[in-house]
């Protein structure tokens, strides 16, 4: 979420820790929540999924097209799955959303289990009847799936299985072959697909199995990252093919992995992987940021390493919010022409991170301090060091909760105003929200509020500074009909 050159006053409120902040309009609030959240996952200050759901439903009544575009944008551009499923289901439940549902389902569903996840959330949250628009959208995708995809995502053990969709949505087969295919799906009689899951289950997690899987080409890019420790432990003779795939520029671009996926894989093999493995991951993440816009001039990067940033982004992930902040901070350092790097909690530290340093190495070797959150410190440090920056980039959950100044009854915008006045340096303030709690610390001219875990957030810095766009405007203008949908 991004906005710039805002002149109107923002409503004063309090953040999750009871300290001064600004409230956010619904659309901007929702964007921050969607791009920084896995639905029904706890955060340091609690799970905000209920609040997100209420915001989605409010917006869906008045602006259903925005919900449709946000769902597709989140899934396709920022690779966020669960929140895209929630947006799609809520759109289907809202009467005003019906005209947009069919296309939204079509473009959100990049894998077969996207379908079953949307249906499962809809039934759990809203129950029956299922809207016809949702049925039609699901039937469009079902009609485009072959036997391999249906079997791969049939959903054994799930509450809603692929065969349940046939019973719930009643699609019409195009021909006898598809009729036979769906009949065998209902009878649970599809050919077992050659996937890494089925092969590991049948033959064990061992060297021989991984050698066959690697040669088969059936291990997708994300599955390769997630299974990296298993692969390294098995030590297949053809493991070089894994490293070549991971660092292949075309494979990296096609995979659309969020940067923290590489970080998670890096952490999983740090103790056993060896230099070739770690270099492959470094090469991959470097490739993913290779064509990002250069930030010219001087950039100050301020990464929040306070206690609240130490919470994991998901119960299934080892990655913390703070590690994502550090990773994005190191990426910002890499793409900046000239930069000064700070980490802060209730103290501030100037970091020396040469641009030649590996992104993942740097991100994992600057730990969390665990103190309180004082977002005024970077402004004080800039003043102290005499830094005249063109911009400052904050990477934080924005839950400021301590200050040495008496005016902390005001949001940190006061510190930005005082810095500008004292130094005459009218810099840009870009605040990248990493947790989406729904409040902000900055507003006004030359202020840009962004959200997300993707390196793509940095492209909205250039747009804001040029005065030609924002993330919210990008979503408003998003034309989902021009997207080419991949085969399932």
C-alpha positions in Angstrom: 0.0 0.0 0.0 1.4 3.3 -1.0 0.3 6.9 -1.0 2.1 10.2 -1.5 1.7 13.9 -1.2 -1.2 13.6 1.2 -2.3 17.0 2.4 -5.3 16.2 4.5 -5.0 15.4 8.2 -5.0 11.8 9.1 -7.2 10.7 12.1 -5.2 10.2 15.3 -5.5 6.8 17.0 -3.4 4.4 19.0 -1.4 1.4 17.8 -1.5 -2.2 19.1 0.7 -1.2 22.0 -1.4 1.7 23.0 0.8 4.5 21.7 0.1 7.3 19.3 -0.5 6.5 15.6 -2.6 7.5 12.6 -5.6 5.5 11.4 -5.7 4.3 7.8 -8.6 4.5 5.3 -10.1 1.0 4.6 -8.5 0.4 1.2 -5.1 1.3 2.4 -5.5 -0.6 5.6 -6.6 -3.7 3.7 -3.7 -3.6 1.3 -1.2 -3.6 4.2 -3.1 -6.5 5.8 -3.3 -8.6 2.6 0.3 -8.2 1.6 1.8 -8.9 5.0 -0.4 -11.7 6.3 -1.1 -15.4 6.1 -4.7 -15.8 7.1 -5.4 -17.2 10.6 -1.8 -17.0 11.7 -0.7 -15.4 14.9 1.5 -12.3 15.1 3.3 -10.6 18.0 0.3 -8.5 18.8 -2.3 -11.2 17.9 -4.0 -12.5 14.8 -5.6 -9.7 12.9 -7.5 -12.0 10.5 -11.0 -11.1 12.0 -10.3 -7.4 11.5 -9.1 -8.1 7.9 -12.3 -10.1 7.2 -14.4 -7.2 8.4 -12.5 -4.7 6.3 -12.9 -7.0 3.2 -16.6 -7.3 3.7 -17.0 -3.5 4.1 -15.1 -2.7 0.9 -16.8 -5.5 -1.1 -20.2 -3.9 -0.6 -19.1 -0.5 -2.1 -16.1 -1.5 -4.3 -16.3 -5.1 -5.3 -14.1 -4.6 -8.3 -11.3 -3.4 -6.0 -11.6 -6.7 -4.0 -11.4 -8.6 -7.3 -8.3 -6.8 -8.5 -6.6 -7.0 -5.1 -7.2 -10.8 -4.9 -5.6 -11.3 -8.3 -2.8 -8.8 -7.6 -1.9 -10.4 -4.3 -1.8 -13.9 -5.9 -0.1 -13.1 -9.1 2.2 -10.2 -8.3 3.0 -10.7 -4.6 2.5 -14.5 -4.6 0.2 -14.4 -1.5 -2.1 -17.5 -1.5 -4.3 -17.8 1.5 -5.4 -14.1 1.6 -6.2 -14.3 -2.1 -8.5 -17.3 -1.4 -10.2 -15.3 1.4 -10.7 -12.2 -0.9 -12.2 -14.4 -3.6 -14.6 -16.2 -1.3 -15.8 -12.9 0.3 -16.3 -11.4 -3.1 -18.5 -14.4 -4.1 -20.6 -14.0 -0.9 -21.2 -10.3 -1.5 -24.2 -9.7 -3.9 -22.4 -6.7 -5.6 -19.4 -9.0 -6.2 -21.1 -11.6 -8.3 -20.2 -10.0 -11.7 -16.5 -10.2 -10.8 -16.3 -13.6 -9.3 -15.9 -15.8 -12.4 -12.8 -13.9 -13.7 -11.3 -13.6 -10.2 -11.4 -17.4 -9.7 -9.9 -18.0 -13.1 -6.9 -15.7 -12.5 -6.4 -16.5 -8.8 -6.3 -20.3 -9.3 -2.7 -21.1 -10.5 -2.7 -24.5 -8.8 -5.5 -27.1 -8.3 -5.5 -26.6 -4.6 -6.4 -23.0 -5.0 -9.9 -24.2 -6.0 -10.3 -26.4 -2.9 -9.0 -23.8 -0.6 -11.4 -21.2 -1.9 -14.3 -23.6 -1.5 -13.3 -24.7 1.9 -13.0 -21.2 3.2 -16.4 -20.3 1.7 -18.2 -23.2 3.2 -16.5 -22.8 6.6 -17.3 -19.1 6.8 -20.6 -18.7 4.9 -22.0 -22.2 4.5 -24.5 -23.1 1.8 -25.9 -22.3 -0.7 -22.9 -21.8 -2.9 -23.3 -18.8 -5.2 -23.7 -19.7 -8.9 -20.9 -17.2 -9.8 -18.5 -19.2 -7.7 -19.6 -22.5 -9.1 -19.1 -21.2 -12.7 -15.7 -19.9 -11.9 -14.7 -23.2 -10.3 -16.1 -25.1 -13.2 -14.1 -23.1 -15.7 -10.9 -24.1 -13.9 -12.0 -27.7 -13.5 -12.7 -28.0 -17.2 -9.1 -26.9 -17.8 -7.4 -29.5 -15.6 -5.9 -32.8 -16.9 -5.6 -36.1 -15.1 -2.2 -35.3 -13.7 -3.4 -32.0 -12.1 -6.6 -33.5 -10.7 -4.7 -36.4 -9.1 -1.9 -34.2 -7.8 -4.3 -31.9 -6.0 -7.1 -34.4 -5.2 -6.8 -33.5 -1.6 -6.6 -36.7 0.3 -7.3 -35.8 4.0 -8.6 -32.4 3.3 -12.1 -31.3 4.3 -12.9 -30.3 0.7 -11.4 -32.6 -1.9 -11.2 -32.2 -5.7 -14.0 -34.8 -6.2 -16.2 -32.8 -3.8 -16.1 -29.9 -6.2 -17.7 -32.0 -8.9 -20.6 -32.8 -6.5 -20.9 -29.3 -5.3 -20.6 -27.4 -8.6 -21.9 -30.0 -11.1 -19.8 -29.0 -14.1 -20.7 -30.3 -17.6 -18.0 -32.3 -19.3 -17.0 -31.1 -22.8 -16.7 -34.6 -24.2 -16.7 -38.3 -23.4 -13.0 -38.3 -22.4 -13.6 -35.6 -19.8 -16.8 -37.4 -18.6 -14.7 -40.5 -18.1 -12.0 -38.5 -16.3 -14.4 -37.0 -13.9 -16.1 -40.3 -13.3 -12.7 -41.8 -12.3 -12.0 -38.8 -10.0 -15.3 -39.5 -8.2 -14.4 -43.1 -7.9 -10.9 -42.2 -6.6 -9.5 -44.2 -9.6 -7.1 -41.7 -11.2 -3.6 -42.7 -12.2 -1.1 -41.9 -9.4 0.9 -38.9 -10.5 4.7 -38.9 -10.5 5.3 -36.2 -7.9 8.0 -35.8 -5.3 5.3 -36.4 -2.6 4.1 -39.7 -4.1 7.6 -40.9 -4.8 8.9 -40.1 -1.4 5.9 -41.8 0.1 6.3 -44.9 -2.0 10.1 -45.2 -2.0 11.4 -43.3 1.0 13.4 -40.1 1.5 16.7 -41.5 0.4 19.5 -41.0 -2.1 18.1 -43.2 -4.9 14.6 -41.6 -4.7 16.0 -38.1 -5.0 18.2 -39.0 -7.9 15.2 -40.3 -9.8 13.1 -37.2 -8.9 15.8 -34.8 -9.9 16.3 -36.5 -13.2 12.5 -36.6 -13.8 12.1 -32.8 -13.6 9.0 -33.3 -11.5 10.3 -31.3 -8.5 9.0 -27.8 -8.8 11.1 -24.8 -7.9 9.3 -24.1 -4.6 9.3 -27.7 -3.7 13.0 -27.8 -4.3 13.6 -24.9 -1.9 11.3 -26.4 0.8 13.0 -29.8 0.5 16.6 -28.5 0.3 17.7 -30.0 3.6 16.3 -33.4 2.7 18.1 -33.2 -0.6 21.4 -32.2 0.9 21.1 -34.9 3.6 20.4 -37.6 1.0 23.4 -36.3 -1.1 22.2 -37.6 -4.5 24.9 -37.9 -7.2 23.1 -35.5 -9.5 22.7 -32.7 -6.9 24.6 -30.3 -9.1 21.4 -30.2 -11.2 19.6 -28.8 -8.2 22.0 -26.0 -7.7 21.9 -25.2 -11.5 18.1 -25.1 -11.4 18.0 -22.9 -8.3 20.3 -20.3 -9.7 19.1 -20.4 -13.3 17.9 -16.9 -14.1 14.8 -18.1 -16.1 13.8 -20.5 -13.4 14.1 -17.8 -10.7 11.9 -15.4 -12.7 9.3 -18.0 -13.5 9.1 -19.1 -9.9 8.1 -15.7 -8.6 9.4 -16.6 -5.1 9.2 -14.1 -2.3 12.7 -13.3 -1.1 12.1 -14.9 2.3 11.6 -18.3 0.6 15.3 -18.1 -0.3 16.1 -17.0 3.2 14.2 -19.9 4.7 16.0 -22.4 2.4 19.4 -20.8 3.3 18.7 -21.1 7.0 17.7 -24.7 6.6 21.1 -25.8 5.2 23.6 -23.3 6.7 25.1 -26.0 8.9 25.2 -28.8 6.3 25.0 -27.3 2.8 28.5 -26.2 1.9 29.6 -23.3 -0.2 28.1 -24.5 -3.5 24.7 -24.8 -2.0 24.8 -21.4 -0.2 26.2 -19.8 -3.3 23.4 -21.1 -5.5 20.8 -19.5 -3.1 22.8 -16.3 -3.1 22.9 -16.3 -6.9 19.1 -16.9 -7.0 18.1 -14.1 -4.7 20.6 -11.7 -6.5 19.0 -12.7 -9.8 15.6 -11.9 -8.4 16.6 -8.3 -7.7 18.9 -7.8 -10.7 16.5 -5.6 -12.8 15.1 -3.6 -9.9 15.2 0.2 -10.2 18.3 1.9 -8.8 17.7 4.3 -6.0 19.9 7.3 -6.9 21.2 9.8 -4.4 21.6 8.9 -0.7 19.3 6.4 1.0 19.1 5.9 4.7 17.8 2.4 5.5 16.4 1.8 9.0 15.5 -1.8 10.0 13.4 -2.4 13.2 15.1 -5.2 15.3 12.8 -4.8 18.3 11.1 -7.6 20.2 7.9 -7.5 18.3 9.8 -8.1 15.1 11.0 -11.5 16.4 7.7 -13.2 15.8 7.5 -15.9 13.1 5.4 -15.0 10.1 3.7 -18.4 10.2 3.5 -21.4 12.5 5.0 -23.4 9.6 7.8 -21.0 8.9 11.1 -20.4 10.7 11.4 -16.9 9.3 10.6 -14.0 11.5 9.2 -10.6 10.6 12.6 -9.1 11.6 14.5 -11.3 9.2 12.2 -10.2 6.4 12.9 -6.6 7.4 16.6 -7.3 7.4 16.5 -9.1 4.1 14.6 -6.3 2.4 16.9 -3.8 4.0 19.9 -5.5 2.5 18.2 -5.6 -0.9 17.6 -1.8 -0.5 21.2 -1.4 0.3 22.2 -3.4 -2.8 20.0 -1.2 -5.2 21.0 2.1 -3.6 23.6 4.3 -5.3 24.8 5.5 -1.9 23.4 4.2 1.4 23.6 4.4 5.2 22.3 1.4 7.1 20.9 1.5 10.6 19.2 -1.1 12.8 17.2 0.1 15.8 15.0 -0.9 18.7 15.3 1.4 21.8 19.0 1.9 20.7 20.4 2.5 17.2 23.4 0.9 15.5 25.1 1.9 12.3 25.8 -1.1 10.2 28.6 -1.6 7.6 27.2 -3.8 4.9 29.3 -3.6 1.7 27.3 -4.1 -1.5 29.5 -7.0 -2.4 28.3 -9.0 0.6 25.9 -11.8 -0.1 22.3 -10.7 0.5 21.3 -13.8 2.5 24.6 -13.9 4.4 24.1 -10.3 5.5 20.5 -10.8 6.4 21.2 -13.8 8.6 24.3 -12.3 10.4 22.5 -9.2 11.8 20.4 -10.5 14.7 17.4 -9.1 16.5 18.1 -7.1 19.6 14.7 -7.5 21.2 14.2 -4.1 22.8 11.4 -1.6 22.5 10.6 0.3 19.3 11.8 3.9 19.0 11.3 5.1 15.4 12.6 8.6 16.2 16.2 7.3 16.6 17.0 7.2 12.8 16.1 10.9 12.5 18.3 11.7 15.5 21.2 9.6 14.1 20.9 11.4 10.7 21.1 14.7 12.5 24.1 13.5 14.6 26.1 12.2 11.7 25.2 15.2 9.4 23.6 12.9 6.8 21.7 14.7 4.1 19.7 11.9 2.6 17.3 12.0 -0.3 15.1 9.4 1.4 14.8 7.2 4.5 13.3 3.8 4.2 11.8 2.3 7.4 11.3 -1.5 7.6 9.1 -2.1 10.6 5.8 -3.3 12.1 5.2 0.4 12.9 4.3 -0.4 16.5 6.4 2.4 18.1 6.2 2.2 21.9 9.0 4.3 23.4 10.7 7.7 23.1 13.1 9.9 24.9 11.0 12.9 24.0 7.9 14.3 25.8 5.9 14.6 22.6 5.5 10.9 22.2 1.8 11.5 22.6 2.2 12.3 18.9 3.1 9.8 16.2 6.7 9.8 14.8 5.7 12.2 12.1 6.7 14.9 14.6 10.3 13.6 14.6 10.3 13.8 10.8 8.9 17.3 10.8 11.5 18.4 13.4 14.3 16.9 11.5 13.3 18.6 8.3 13.0 21.9 10.0 16.3 21.7 11.9 18.4 20.5 9.0 16.6 22.0 6.0 16.7 18.5 4.4 13.2 17.9 3.0 13.8 14.2 2.5 11.2 11.5 1.5 10.0 9.1 4.2 9.1 5.6 2.9 7.7 3.4 5.6 7.4 -0.2 4.6 4.9 -2.0 6.8 5.8 -5.6 7.5 2.9 -6.7 9.7 -0.3 -4.9 8.6 -1.7 -4.0 12.0 -3.7 -1.2 10.4 -2.0 2.0 11.7 0.8 4.2 10.5 3.3 6.6 12.0 3.8 9.0 9.1 1.6 11.1 6.8 1.7 14.3 4.7 3.7 15.5 1.7 6.8 13.4 0.7 5.4 10.5 2.7 5.0 7.0 1.2 3.4 4.2 3.1 4.1 0.8 1.5 3.4 -2.8 2.6 4.6 -6.2 1.6 7.2 -8.9 1.8 8.2 -8.8 -1.8 11.2 -7.0 -3.4 8.6 -5.3 -5.6 7.8 -2.8 -2.9 10.8 -0.9 -3.9 9.4 -0.1 -7.3 6.8 2.0 -5.6 9.5 4.2 -4.1 10.4 5.5 -7.5 6.8 6.0 -8.5 6.0 8.0 -5.4 9.0 10.2 -5.8 8.1 10.9 -9.4 4.5 11.7 -8.3 3.1 9.3 -10.9 1.7 6.4 -9.0 1.3 4.3 -5.9 0.5 0.7 -5.0 -3.2 1.5 -4.4 -3.4 3.2 -7.8 -1.6 0.2 -9.4 -4.3 -2.1 -8.0 -7.1 0.3 -9.0 -5.7 0.3 -12.6 -4.9 -3.5 -12.6 -6.5 -5.1 -15.8 -6.9 -8.7 -14.9 -8.3 -9.5 -18.4 -4.8 -8.9 -19.9 -3.2 -11.6 -17.7 -2.1 -14.8 -19.4 -3.2 -17.7 -17.2 -0.7 -20.6 -17.0 -1.9 -24.1 -17.6 -2.6 -26.1 -14.4 
